[in-house]
């Protein structure tokens, strides 16, 4: 099984483009490249009925995030205040960065 390239990374803030959670913003908790899916914080919430076990002594109904297709999310640009596509560029110091296609701001760097 080959890995698919996913345009988002763990920790990115993304915007959902389609589906029941359209226009919701959240942080990427996990990337699943084999399936081409991502798990986003507070997006695509499901209810799971869990029996008590050794790990989860307290059973019951649990609300958790389910994976959604990576193509349904776009990286959030704070400058544009919207979800945007990204462009990859190599800076003069040899560092590879992701930039917003519309405004050119470097994305994914903590300031």
Secondary structure, DSSP 8 states (H G I E B T S, - for coil): ------S--TT-EEEE-SSTTTT-EEEEEEEETTTTEEEETTSSEEEEEE---SS-SS-EEEEEE--EEGGGEEEEETTTTEEE-EEEEE-TTS-EEEEETTT--EES---
